[in-house]
Amino acid sequence: MTSFFAVNAAMSHSTHRGPVVPRPRYTLGAALLLALVLALPFGILALVQLVV
């Protein structure tokens, strides 16, 4: 997971010219959103197991 973030940061840093400034924040937000979406089913599963 950390390697993906490192590669992403390196890629966004290599293309650092012109209007590509707000891209790292956008990619970070997208990665966080993706992680949240991926973790949501597991969280629901854990809650269901706790209740049952």
PDB file with one MODEL, atoms N, CA, C and O in Angstrom:
MODEL        1
ATOM      1  N   MET A   1       0.845  -1.197   0.000  1.00  0.00           N
ATOM      2  CA  MET A   1       0.000   0.000   0.000  1.00  0.00           C
ATOM      3  C   MET A   1       0.882   1.250   0.000  1.00  0.00           C
ATOM      4  O   MET A   1       0.631   2.194  -0.749  1.00  0.00           O
ATOM      5  N   THR A   2       1.913   1.249   0.843  1.00  0.00           N
ATOM      6  CA  THR A   2       2.796   2.416   0.916  1.00  0.00           C
ATOM      7  C   THR A   2       3.587   2.588  -0.376  1.00  0.00           C
ATOM      8  O   THR A   2       3.885   3.710  -0.787  1.00  0.00           O
ATOM      9  N   SER A   3       3.928   1.458  -1.016  1.00  0.00           N
ATOM     10  CA  SER A   3       4.681   1.540  -2.273  1.00  0.00           C
ATOM     11  C   SER A   3       3.831   2.209  -3.356  1.00  0.00           C
ATOM     12  O   SER A   3       4.341   2.972  -4.177  1.00  0.00           O
ATOM     13  N   PHE A   4       2.521   1.910  -3.346  1.00  0.00           N
ATOM     14  CA  PHE A   4       1.614   2.535  -4.310  1.00  0.00           C
ATOM     15  C   PHE A   4       1.598   4.043  -4.116  1.00  0.00           C
ATOM     16  O   PHE A   4       1.641   4.803  -5.083  1.00  0.00           O
ATOM     17  N   PHE A   5       1.534   4.476  -2.841  1.00  0.00           N
ATOM     18  CA  PHE A   5       1.533   5.903  -2.562  1.00  0.00           C
ATOM     19  C   PHE A   5       2.852   6.548  -2.988  1.00  0.00           C
ATOM     20  O   PHE A   5       2.871   7.667  -3.500  1.00  0.00           O
ATOM     21  N   ALA A   6       3.963   5.819  -2.767  1.00  0.00           N
ATOM     22  CA  ALA A   6       5.276   6.344  -3.143  1.00  0.00           C
ATOM     23  C   ALA A   6       5.382   6.496  -4.653  1.00  0.00           C
ATOM     24  O   ALA A   6       5.867   7.512  -5.151  1.00  0.00           O
ATOM     25  N   VAL A   7       4.924   5.471  -5.384  1.00  0.00           N
ATOM     26  CA  VAL A   7       4.949   5.533  -6.851  1.00  0.00           C
ATOM     27  C   VAL A   7       4.051   6.659  -7.343  1.00  0.00           C
ATOM     28  O   VAL A   7       4.406   7.386  -8.270  1.00  0.00           O
ATOM     29  N   ASN A   8       2.881   6.800  -6.715  1.00  0.00           N
ATOM     30  CA  ASN A   8       1.948   7.850  -7.101  1.00  0.00           C
ATOM     31  C   ASN A   8       2.568   9.229  -6.876  1.00  0.00           C
ATOM     32  O   ASN A   8       2.455  10.114  -7.724  1.00  0.00           O
ATOM     33  N   ALA A   9       3.222   9.402  -5.728  1.00  0.00           N
ATOM     34  CA  ALA A   9       3.857  10.678  -5.416  1.00  0.00           C
ATOM     35  C   ALA A   9       4.991  10.966  -6.394  1.00  0.00           C
ATOM     36  O   ALA A   9       5.154  12.097  -6.851  1.00  0.00           O
ATOM     37  N   ALA A  10       5.781   9.928  -6.715  1.00  0.00           N
ATOM     38  CA  ALA A  10       6.894  10.110  -7.648  1.00  0.00           C
ATOM     39  C   ALA A  10       6.378  10.495  -9.036  1.00  0.00           C
ATOM     40  O   ALA A  10       6.945  11.366  -9.697  1.00  0.00           O
ATOM     41  N   MET A  11       5.299   9.839  -9.470  1.00  0.00           N
ATOM     42  CA  MET A  11       4.736  10.129 -10.785  1.00  0.00           C
ATOM     43  C   MET A  11       4.194  11.558 -10.837  1.00  0.00           C
ATOM     44  O   MET A  11       4.424  12.278 -11.809  1.00  0.00           O
ATOM     45  N   SER A  12       3.471  11.967  -9.785  1.00  0.00           N
ATOM     46  CA  SER A  12       2.908  13.311  -9.771  1.00  0.00           C
ATOM     47  C   SER A  12       4.019  14.357  -9.661  1.00  0.00           C
ATOM     48  O   SER A  12       3.864  15.477 -10.150  1.00  0.00           O
ATOM     49  N   HIS A  13       5.137  14.001  -9.024  1.00  0.00           N
ATOM     50  CA  HIS A  13       6.253  14.930  -8.874  1.00  0.00           C
ATOM     51  C   HIS A  13       7.009  15.083 -10.193  1.00  0.00           C
ATOM     52  O   HIS A  13       7.499  16.168 -10.507  1.00  0.00           O
ATOM     53  N   SER A  14       7.104  14.001 -10.962  1.00  0.00           N
ATOM     54  CA  SER A  14       7.844  14.053 -12.221  1.00  0.00           C
ATOM     55  C   SER A  14       7.123  14.961 -13.221  1.00  0.00           C
ATOM     56  O   SER A  14       7.767  15.641 -14.020  1.00  0.00           O
ATOM     57  N   THR A  15       5.776  14.971 -13.174  1.00  0.00           N
ATOM     58  CA  THR A  15       5.011  15.838 -14.085  1.00  0.00           C
ATOM     59  C   THR A  15       4.589  17.087 -13.308  1.00  0.00           C
ATOM     60  O   THR A  15       3.405  17.280 -13.029  1.00  0.00           O
ATOM     61  N   HIS A  16       5.550  17.920 -12.966  1.00  0.00           N
ATOM     62  CA  HIS A  16       5.269  19.092 -12.125  1.00  0.00           C
ATOM     63  C   HIS A  16       5.513  20.364 -12.922  1.00  0.00           C
ATOM     64  O   HIS A  16       6.449  21.115 -12.647  1.00  0.00           O
ATOM     65  N   ARG A  17       4.649  20.599 -13.924  1.00  0.00           N
ATOM     66  CA  ARG A  17       4.766  21.834 -14.702  1.00  0.00           C
ATOM     67  C   ARG A  17       3.386  22.234 -15.210  1.00  0.00           C
ATOM     68  O   ARG A  17       2.584  21.390 -15.612  1.00  0.00           O
ATOM     69  N   GLY A  18       3.129  23.538 -15.184  1.00  0.00           N
ATOM     70  CA  GLY A  18       1.846  24.032 -15.674  1.00  0.00           C
ATOM     71  C   GLY A  18       0.730  23.847 -14.641  1.00  0.00           C
ATOM     72  O   GLY A  18       0.959  23.968 -13.437  1.00  0.00           O
ATOM     73  N   PRO A  19      -0.473  23.553 -15.123  1.00  0.00           N
ATOM     74  CA  PRO A  19      -1.631  23.448 -14.215  1.00  0.00           C
ATOM     75  C   PRO A  19      -1.787  22.068 -13.584  1.00  0.00           C
ATOM     76  O   PRO A  19      -2.907  21.624 -13.333  1.00  0.00           O
ATOM     77  N   VAL A  20      -0.666  21.382 -13.324  1.00  0.00           N
ATOM     78  CA  VAL A  20      -0.730  20.054 -12.716  1.00  0.00           C
ATOM     79  C   VAL A  20      -0.377  20.172 -11.235  1.00  0.00           C
ATOM     80  O   VAL A  20       0.182  19.246 -10.648  1.00  0.00           O
ATOM     81  N   VAL A  21      -0.714  21.334 -10.629  1.00  0.00           N
ATOM     82  CA  VAL A  21      -0.360  21.556  -9.230  1.00  0.00           C
ATOM     83  C   VAL A  21      -1.367  20.903  -8.273  1.00  0.00           C
ATOM     84  O   VAL A  21      -0.937  20.275  -7.305  1.00  0.00           O
ATOM     85  N   PRO A  22      -2.701  21.020  -8.496  1.00  0.00           N
ATOM     86  CA  PRO A  22      -3.644  20.444  -7.534  1.00  0.00           C
ATOM     87  C   PRO A  22      -3.859  18.947  -7.719  1.00  0.00           C
ATOM     88  O   PRO A  22      -4.767  18.373  -7.118  1.00  0.00           O
ATOM     89  N   ARG A  23      -3.020  18.303  -8.557  1.00  0.00           N
ATOM     90  CA  ARG A  23      -3.244  16.886  -8.836  1.00  0.00           C
ATOM     91  C   ARG A  23      -2.883  15.967  -7.664  1.00  0.00           C
ATOM     92  O   ARG A  23      -3.628  15.023  -7.404  1.00  0.00           O
ATOM     93  N   PRO A  24      -1.769  16.197  -6.938  1.00  0.00           N
ATOM     94  CA  PRO A  24      -1.458  15.312  -5.814  1.00  0.00           C
ATOM     95  C   PRO A  24      -2.576  15.250  -4.774  1.00  0.00           C
ATOM     96  O   PRO A  24      -2.898  14.177  -4.265  1.00  0.00           O
ATOM     97  N   ARG A  25      -3.164  16.399  -4.464  1.00  0.00           N
ATOM     98  CA  ARG A  25      -4.255  16.421  -3.485  1.00  0.00           C
ATOM     99  C   ARG A  25      -5.450  15.633  -4.017  1.00  0.00           C
ATOM    100  O   ARG A  25      -6.112  14.916  -3.267  1.00  0.00           O
ATOM    101  N   TYR A  26      -5.723  15.773  -5.321  1.00  0.00           N
ATOM    102  CA  TYR A  26      -6.849  15.069  -5.926  1.00  0.00           C
ATOM    103  C   TYR A  26      -6.619  13.557  -5.902  1.00  0.00           C
ATOM    104  O   TYR A  26      -7.521  12.786  -5.575  1.00  0.00           O
ATOM    105  N   THR A  27      -5.400  13.147  -6.253  1.00  0.00           N
ATOM    106  CA  THR A  27      -5.098  11.712  -6.262  1.00  0.00           C
ATOM    107  C   THR A  27      -5.144  11.150  -4.844  1.00  0.00           C
ATOM    108  O   THR A  27      -5.568  10.013  -4.640  1.00  0.00           O
ATOM    109  N   LEU A  28      -4.707  11.945  -3.861  1.00  0.00           N
ATOM    110  CA  LEU A  28      -4.757  11.506  -2.473  1.00  0.00           C
ATOM    111  C   LEU A  28      -6.211  11.329  -2.036  1.00  0.00           C
ATOM    112  O   LEU A  28      -6.556  10.344  -1.384  1.00  0.00           O
ATOM    113  N   GLY A  29      -7.052  12.286  -2.400  1.00  0.00           N
ATOM    114  CA  GLY A  29      -8.477  12.183  -2.071  1.00  0.00           C
ATOM    115  C   GLY A  29      -9.115  10.975  -2.732  1.00  0.00           C
ATOM    116  O   GLY A  29      -9.913  10.267  -2.118  1.00  0.00           O
ATOM    117  N   ALA A  30      -8.754  10.743  -4.001  1.00  0.00           N
ATOM    118  CA  ALA A  30      -9.309   9.596  -4.727  1.00  0.00           C
ATOM    119  C   ALA A  30      -8.850   8.292  -4.076  1.00  0.00           C
ATOM    120  O   ALA A  30      -9.631   7.349  -3.955  1.00  0.00           O
ATOM    121  N   ALA A  31      -7.572   8.237  -3.655  1.00  0.00           N
ATOM    122  CA  ALA A  31      -7.049   7.038  -3.008  1.00  0.00           C
ATOM    123  C   ALA A  31      -7.751   6.806  -1.667  1.00  0.00           C
ATOM    124  O   ALA A  31      -8.079   5.670  -1.325  1.00  0.00           O
ATOM    125  N   LEU A  32      -7.983   7.887  -0.909  1.00  0.00           N
ATOM    126  CA  LEU A  32      -8.690   7.756   0.366  1.00  0.00           C
ATOM    127  C   LEU A  32     -10.121   7.282   0.146  1.00  0.00           C
ATOM    128  O   LEU A  32     -10.623   6.439   0.889  1.00  0.00           O
ATOM    129  N   LEU A  33     -10.782   7.830  -0.885  1.00  0.00           N
ATOM    130  CA  LEU A  33     -12.148   7.435  -1.202  1.00  0.00           C
ATOM    131  C   LEU A  33     -12.194   5.963  -1.597  1.00  0.00           C
ATOM    132  O   LEU A  33     -13.083   5.223  -1.176  1.00  0.00           O
ATOM    133  N   LEU A  34     -11.225   5.551  -2.410  1.00  0.00           N
ATOM    134  CA  LEU A  34     -11.151   4.154  -2.847  1.00  0.00           C
ATOM    135  C   LEU A  34     -10.931   3.233  -1.644  1.00  0.00           C
ATOM    136  O   LEU A  34     -11.551   2.175  -1.544  1.00  0.00           O
ATOM    137  N   ALA A  35     -10.048   3.643  -0.737  1.00  0.00           N
ATOM    138  CA  ALA A  35      -9.787   2.838   0.459  1.00  0.00           C
ATOM    139  C   ALA A  35     -11.049   2.742   1.317  1.00  0.00           C
ATOM    140  O   ALA A  35     -11.349   1.680   1.863  1.00  0.00           O
ATOM    141  N   LEU A  36     -11.786   3.843   1.435  1.00  0.00           N
ATOM    142  CA  LEU A  36     -13.017   3.862   2.215  1.00  0.00           C
ATOM    143  C   LEU A  36     -14.043   2.909   1.598  1.00  0.00           C
ATOM    144  O   LEU A  36     -14.681   2.126   2.302  1.00  0.00           O
ATOM    145  N   VAL A  37     -14.190   2.989   0.269  1.00  0.00           N
ATOM    146  CA  VAL A  37     -15.157   2.126  -0.431  1.00  0.00           C
ATOM    147  C   VAL A  37     -14.772   0.655  -0.279  1.00  0.00           C
ATOM    148  O   VAL A  37     -15.634  -0.210  -0.120  1.00  0.00           O
ATOM    149  N   LEU A  38     -13.455   0.381  -0.330  1.00  0.00           N
ATOM    150  CA  LEU A  38     -12.995  -1.004  -0.200  1.00  0.00           C
ATOM    151  C   LEU A  38     -13.163  -1.501   1.234  1.00  0.00           C
ATOM    152  O   LEU A  38     -13.421  -2.685   1.453  1.00  0.00           O
ATOM    153  N   ALA A  39     -13.019  -0.608   2.207  1.00  0.00           N
ATOM    154  CA  ALA A  39     -13.090  -1.015   3.616  1.00  0.00           C
ATOM    155  C   ALA A  39     -14.531  -1.077   4.120  1.00  0.00           C
ATOM    156  O   ALA A  39     -14.796  -1.692   5.152  1.00  0.00           O
ATOM    157  N   LEU A  40     -15.460  -0.451   3.408  1.00  0.00           N
ATOM    158  CA  LEU A  40     -16.852  -0.391   3.860  1.00  0.00           C
ATOM    159  C   LEU A  40     -17.481  -1.775   4.011  1.00  0.00           C
ATOM    160  O   LEU A  40     -18.056  -2.056   5.063  1.00  0.00           O
ATOM    161  N   PRO A  41     -17.396  -2.660   3.001  1.00  0.00           N
ATOM    162  CA  PRO A  41     -17.992  -3.999   3.163  1.00  0.00           C
ATOM    163  C   PRO A  41     -17.409  -4.772   4.334  1.00  0.00           C
ATOM    164  O   PRO A  41     -18.136  -5.458   5.053  1.00  0.00           O
ATOM    165  N   PHE A  42     -16.078  -4.662   4.532  1.00  0.00           N
ATOM    166  CA  PHE A  42     -15.443  -5.369   5.644  1.00  0.00           C
ATOM    167  C   PHE A  42     -15.925  -4.816   6.986  1.00  0.00           C
ATOM    168  O   PHE A  42     -16.113  -5.566   7.944  1.00  0.00           O
ATOM    169  N   GLY A  43     -16.121  -3.501   7.044  1.00  0.00           N
ATOM    170  CA  GLY A  43     -16.639  -2.887   8.270  1.00  0.00           C
ATOM    171  C   GLY A  43     -18.048  -3.353   8.565  1.00  0.00           C
ATOM    172  O   GLY A  43     -18.372  -3.662   9.711  1.00  0.00           O
ATOM    173  N   ILE A  44     -18.897  -3.407   7.537  1.00  0.00           N
ATOM    174  CA  ILE A  44     -20.272  -3.884   7.705  1.00  0.00           C
ATOM    175  C   ILE A  44     -20.269  -5.343   8.149  1.00  0.00           C
ATOM    176  O   ILE A  44     -21.050  -5.741   9.013  1.00  0.00           O
ATOM    177  N   LEU A  45     -19.378  -6.137   7.546  1.00  0.00           N
ATOM    178  CA  LEU A  45     -19.262  -7.548   7.903  1.00  0.00           C
ATOM    179  C   LEU A  45     -18.863  -7.700   9.373  1.00  0.00           C
ATOM    180  O   LEU A  45     -19.407  -8.541  10.088  1.00  0.00           O
ATOM    181  N   ALA A  46     -17.903  -6.876   9.815  1.00  0.00           N
ATOM    182  CA  ALA A  46     -17.449  -6.928  11.209  1.00  0.00           C
ATOM    183  C   ALA A  46     -18.587  -6.529  12.159  1.00  0.00           C
ATOM    184  O   ALA A  46     -18.768  -7.146  13.208  1.00  0.00           O
ATOM    185  N   LEU A  47     -19.348  -5.497  11.787  1.00  0.00           N
ATOM    186  CA  LEU A  47     -20.479  -5.067  12.612  1.00  0.00           C
ATOM    187  C   LEU A  47     -21.520  -6.168  12.709  1.00  0.00           C
ATOM    188  O   LEU A  47     -22.047  -6.432  13.789  1.00  0.00           O
ATOM    189  N   VAL A  48     -21.819  -6.813  11.586  1.00  0.00           N
ATOM    190  CA  VAL A  48     -22.804  -7.897  11.574  1.00  0.00           C
ATOM    191  C   VAL A  48     -22.335  -9.051  12.453  1.00  0.00           C
ATOM    192  O   VAL A  48     -23.129  -9.643  13.183  1.00  0.00           O
ATOM    193  N   GLN A  49     -21.042  -9.371  12.381  1.00  0.00           N
ATOM    194  CA  GLN A  49     -20.503 -10.454  13.206  1.00  0.00           C
ATOM    195  C   GLN A  49     -20.553 -10.089  14.694  1.00  0.00           C
ATOM    196  O   GLN A  49     -20.761 -10.952  15.547  1.00  0.00           O
ATOM    197  N   LEU A  50     -20.359  -8.793  14.992  1.00  0.00           N
ATOM    198  CA  LEU A  50     -20.434  -8.353  16.389  1.00  0.00           C
ATOM    199  C   LEU A  50     -21.860  -8.469  16.905  1.00  0.00           C
ATOM    200  O   LEU A  50     -22.092  -8.914  18.029  1.00  0.00           O
ATOM    201  N   VAL A  51     -22.815  -8.062  16.069  1.00  0.00           N
ATOM    202  CA  VAL A  51     -24.226  -8.107  16.484  1.00  0.00           C
ATOM    203  C   VAL A  51     -24.688  -9.556  16.599  1.00  0.00           C
ATOM    204  O   VAL A  51     -25.388  -9.908  17.547  1.00  0.00           O
ATOM    205  N   VAL A  52     -24.304 -10.389  15.650  1.00  0.00           N
ATOM    206  CA  VAL A  52     -24.724 -11.799  15.660  1.00  0.00           C
ATOM    207  C   VAL A  52     -23.746 -12.591  16.537  1.00  0.00           C
ATOM    208  O   VAL A  52     -23.899 -13.802  16.695  1.00  0.00           O
TER     209      VAL A  52
ENDMDL
END
